[in-house]
Amino acid sequence: MSKQKAERNKTIVLSSSEKGIYKKQLFHLDKNIAEPSALINKVINQDYFEAVNMLPDNFINLAFIDPPYNLTKSFNGNTFKEMTSEKYKEWVKSWLQLLIPKLKDDASLYICGDWKTSSILYEVGLQEGLFPITRITFARDKGRGSTKFWKNNSEDIWLFSKSKNYYFNAEAVKTRKKVIAPYRNDGKPKDWVESDDGNFRLTYASNIWTDITIPFWSMPENTPHPTQKPEKILAKIILASSKENDVVFDGFSGVGTTGVVAKKLNRNFVMIEQEEEYCLYALKRLDMAENQKRIQGYKDGYFLERNAN
């Protein structure tokens, strides 16, 4: 007998019939220059280095890149092997150089890394003529920790721009925070709101994110992907650095979180992923997003300190 999922396990699964349906929807670039309209909202099942060369120049408004970190890790049987720092630096440079011409002049680029690779991303970005805007650090509280050293509990996301003229909407990414010691002026709340749900204020976002929950089995966005980024991270990035109908690009898209959130927030997307099964999960999640617009931790136009909503 096949093992049944626990009742609270909401991890997305693909049936054999769904795999057959979604395989027919996979996209593959096979010409030198693709028309922009043909690429919009497509999941491209192809090697990044092959596919990105066929994208039109000056096409992307916002790029989110979550490359393999410099660790030996298996992605559905495909293994990325750890290399020396110098070789990893050359590898980062090789895919970044191909991407930069595809960005519009006012585009923003977010690149993810861990404590070993973060400085490499900064160095390569500078060498390639990008403008470093900030480094986001988010708390990645998953796993039980370590008895041999301090638990590695954070990851970085570098924000670069192609020019000094870039878009950023601080109003779109405010966080609703509980007011513990409310201050009043003439008996009225000062810079906070009094409500039946408690006292709160809306604050501008910082580059330290402590409100992130990495997807796990009881979250409806969870998939079998080993390094899946949460929708909440992409929602912050997409709302802050793009406008409705902009093109959001992800070159190592995994199970499609970037495209799913872009769709929920009325943006267009283009995603590249070489692992076929991950593309199929992305297509299923995009179908689910037709009727499930909720983003955990985001409600009524602001972000919550914790994910419950």
N, C-alpha and C positions, 0 to 999 in steps of 0.2 A: 504493500500500500504506500502511496506517496504521502510524504509528510505534509500535514496541514499547517497553515500559518496560525499563530495565536490570534485571538480575536482582536487584540489591540495593535497587532502588527500591520501597519498601513503601507509597508514597502511596495512600490509599484513592481508588478511582474508582467512579463510578456508571454502570452500563449502562443502556441505554434501557428494558429490561424492568424493572429495579429502580426507575427513576424512576416508571414507571407504577404499580408496586405501592405505593411509599411515598407517592405523591400521594393515594391513597385513605385514608391514615392521618393526613393533616394535620387539625389542629383549628382551628376558627374560632369566636370568641365572638360571639354575635348576640343576647344578651339583657342586660338591665340589671345583674342580679346573678346570677353563676354559683354553683351549689352547689359547695362545696369538693370533695366526692367526685367530681364530674364533671371536675375540673381536674387531679387528681392524675396525675402521670407523662404529661402531655400536652405535645406540641410545638405551640405556637400560632403559626400562620402569619398574622401580622397586624401592623399598625402598632402600635408600643408605646403611643402616646398614645390610641389607640382601645381597645386591649385592656386596658390596666392599669386603666382606669376601671371595667371590668366585673368585676374581681376582688373577692372579698369582703374586707371590712376585717378586721384582726387575724388574718391568715391565714398569714403567712410567718414561719418561724423564723430563716432565714438568707437574705440576698440578696447575690448577687455581680453587680456591674454593671461591664461592660467597654465603656463607650460609645466612639463615635468620638472620637479625640483631635482637637484643633483643627488639623487638617491637611487639605489637599485630597487625598483618597484615594478610589479606586474600589473598590467592593465588588460584584464580579460585574456591573459595568455601572452600578450605583447609586453616584453620586458624592456624598461628603460634602465640602462646600467650607469652606475655612478662613475664619474670620470674625474680627472684632476681639475682643480679650479680654473687653470688656464684653458683647458680644453672645453670646459663648460662655458667659459666666457666667449670662446670662439663660436660655440654652438648658438648661444644667445644672439651674438652679432649676426650670424648667418640668417636667422629668421627675421630679425628686426630690420635688417637692411632691405629685405624684400617687402616688408610691410609699410615702411615709411612713405614711399611714393603713392601708396593707395589711400593715404589719409588726406582729407581736405586740409587746407592751410590753417583753419581754426579748430582742427580736431583735437580731441583729448585721447590719451592712451593710458590705460591702467594695466600694470604688469604685476603679477603675484610672485612672491618668493618667500623662502624661509630664512632663518638666521644665517645660514651658510651662503645663500645666494643673493641676499638683498643688496649687499654692497656691490656685487657684480652687476646687477641690474642698473644701479645708479651710475656706475662707471661707464658701462656700455651706452646707456642713454645719452650721457654727456658727449661721448666720443662721436656719436651719430648725429649730433646737432640738435637734440631734443632739449626742451626747457623743463627741468624738474620743478614741479609745483609744490608737492608735499609727499610725505611718506605716511600712509595710514598703517596703523598697527591694530590688529583685532585679536581679542582673546579667543583662543581655540580650545575650549574646555571639553576635551574628549579623551577617554582612556583613564586608567587608574593611577597613572603617575609612575615614578621611578624611585628605587631605593639607592641608586648609584650616583645620581646627579639631580639637579633641579629639573623638574618636569618642563619640557618645552611646550609652552602653553600659548604661543602667539605666532602669528604670521604677518608678513608685510604686504602691502599693495602700494606700489609707486604710481603716482600720478604725474605723467609727463604731458606737455603740450607740444604741438608742432611749431607753434609761433607764440608770441606774447599775446596774441589776440585769440582767446579761447572763451568758451561759454561755461559759466558756473551759476547755478540757481540755488543759492543758500536757503531761500524761503521754502523750497520744495522738500528739504530734508531735515526739517526741525524734529526734535525729539520731545515727546511729552514726558516731563519728569515730575515726580511727586515732590511737593513742597513740605519739608519737614518743620521748618521754623518760619512760618509766614509773617511777612512784615506788612503792616497796615499804615495807611496815610489818611488821617481824619476818619478812621474806622473802616476805610475801604481797602480791599486788596491792592497791593502795589506790585505790578509786574507778575501777577499770578491770578489764577481763576479759582473761584470757589464753586464747587458743584456737588451734586448728590453722590457722585462717584469719588469724591475726595478733592483735596487741594492739589493743583498742578500748575506748572508753567511750561510754555513752549520755548525751548532753547535752541540756539544754532548748534550745528554739529561740529565736533572737533575731529582730530585725526586719530584719536584713541577710541576704539569701538569695543565696549564691554557688554554689548547687548546682543551678541551673536550666538546662535545655537547651531552647531554643526548637525546636519541631517542624521537622524538615527531612526530605528525601526518603527517608532510610534508616530513619526511625522509623515503626513501624506505626500510630501515631496521627495521622500527617501527612495533611492534606487540602489542596486548592487555596486555602483561605482565607488572605488576605494577612497577617492579624494574629492568628492562632490562638494562644490561650494553652495551655501544656502541661498535661497531666493532673496532673503533680506539684504545680503551684501550687494547683489546685483541691482536690487531696487534702489538702494541709496545711490549707487554709481550712475545708474541710468537716469534717475530723476534729477540728479545734480548736474550732469554733464551732457544732457541731450534734450532736444525738444520733441514734441509729438511728430511722428512721421519721419524723423531722422533715421539714418542707417546705422545700426549697432552691429559691430563685427566681433566674432570670436573665432580665433584660428586653431585652438585646441579645445573644442567645445564639449567634449565628453558627452554627457547625457542631456545636454541642451539647456541648462539653466538660464544662460544668457538670452536665448531666443524665447524661452517661456516667459520670462519676466518682461522682455521687450514687448511681447504680444499683449500681456496683461496691462501694460502701461501705454499702449497705442504707439509703439515705435515699430519700425521695420528692422529686420535682422538678416544677417548672412552668417552662417556657421560652417566651419570646416572641421571634420573629424574623420580620422582614418579607420577607426575601429567600427565595423559595420553594426555590431550589436548595440553599441552606445548610440549610434544614429537612430536605430529603431526605437530605443527608449525615448530619445528626444522627440521623435515624431508622435509617439503615443502621448507624451506629456503636452505637446502642442495641441493635440486633439482635446485633451482634458481641459486645457486652458480656455477652450471655447466657452465653457460653462462654469469654470471654476476660476474666478478672477482674484480670489483672496490671496494675499501675500502675508504669511505669518509674521507678526510683529509690526505690521503696517496697517493703520486704520484711520479713516476719515481725514486723510491727507497729512498724517504725521506718523512718526515712528514711536513705538513703545519701548520703555526701558527693558522689558522682558517680552518674550514672544507671545505669551497668552493673549488672545483677542477673540 
